[in-house]
Amino acid sequence: MLRASISSKDFSSRQLPCACGRLDSDGEPFRVAHVCTEANCSVHTRSPFICDHCYDSEDTPGHSKLKRIANYFRELSEQWSKLQENEKTLAKEVLQMYLPQQAIVELLEREIKLQTAVAFNGRLISEEMAKFQEFHREFQERYAKIEECMREDQTTKIWEEEAKFNEYTDKLTNRFGHLKTLVTVETIFTNYKDFIEHARIPEDSSVRRALFSFKERLIEQNARESMTPIDDPQTQIPEIASIRAELSNTSVPLRGLLSYLGGLHGAANFINNSLDAKSAQDSLQRTLAELTSHLHTLQGTLSDCTRQISILKEENENLKQQVSGARETAKIQEQLAAMESTMRQKDAQIRQQFMAAQDQLEQACNQRISEVNNRVSEVESRMMGGYI
């Protein structure tokens, strides 16, 4: 998209200084404002770009191909934008048609190298597509730079890419313009027709279906051709015509069958693979019988193990109950031991208290006896004194 400021002062200030080197009243160089589009112009030998001062000082009527640079910039931008749109459209259409057919094209091109007895006079589509994809990448990278020049109003930079513009235009039209017809299913079939009948059968199912479609089309084409009358007097003889028709009815289906198998080589491989598959199937059945026998044995062993597990589960439950009872007993024993310890402590305390009380009682008794003895002594003394 072109900038809105294409004719503004901003656009003019982005242009290069004129080759004349003149300065304006502010001391700034004059910017290029016109361009001569005449090839090999004898006047503008240094550069096709000139400023307003050079334009006014020249005999311009004789140079009808002088253009305002703003208009020239618009023309260049529109040319590149149109070319980019054409290239983008072609790339989209061609790739959408080719990519689904790429695998079958590559398979048939491998057959060209394998079937060396058959001459190939067609076109290697994969190589041409690879060249186009490389061109597509290069063009997109170049156009990204052109777009940057458009945004910056760099007219001279876009003008310098004129040779590339012409090269890309020529390639897009003359070299790659035919690709849309080259990558059609019909063209691919015709291009590799001579290598389809004996093409090897691929393992990939999608490629195999595409190849079988081509083989079916080839068989139908061969059948139609075999029914075409031959301009030979001998074929008009009823016996010869009958033999020819019988051979045609036999050879066409046979060729078709061999084609589906990948030719004689493919048919031989098919037979060998079938025999190998039969041998492998027999071996597999024997192995299956052995495995079945082992399975029955394992099932019996599994039943025994299941019974043993049931017994072990019952023993485990009993053991759990015993352990649970033992744990309860251990708790009671711990409680009894605690009570016994407490009773021992209480007994020791009672004994201590009893011994202390006993000592106090003995002390009290001894004191009382001592007091009684003292009173008795006093009484006796008094009595003795009375007698005296």
Secondary structure, DSSP 8 states (H G I E B T S, - for coil): ---TTTTSHHHHHTS-B-TT--B-TTS-B-BEEEEE-STT-SS--S-SEEEHHHHHHS-GGG-TTEEEHHHHHHHHHHHHHHHHHHHHHHHHHHHHHHGGGHHHHHHHHHHHHH-TTS---S--HHHHHHHHHHHHHHHHHHHHHHHHHHHTT-HHHHHTTHHHHHHHHHIIIIISTTHHHHTSHHHHHHHTGGGTTT----SSHHHHHHHHHHHHHHHHHHHHHHTS----GGGGSHHHHHHHHHHHHHHHHHHHHHHHHTHHHHHHHHHHHHHHHHHHHHHHHHHHHHHHHHHHHHHHHHHHHHHHHHHHHHHHHHHHHHHHHHHHHHHHHHHHHHHHHHHHHHHHHHHHHHHHHHHHHHHHHHHHHHHHHHHHHHHHHHHHHHH-
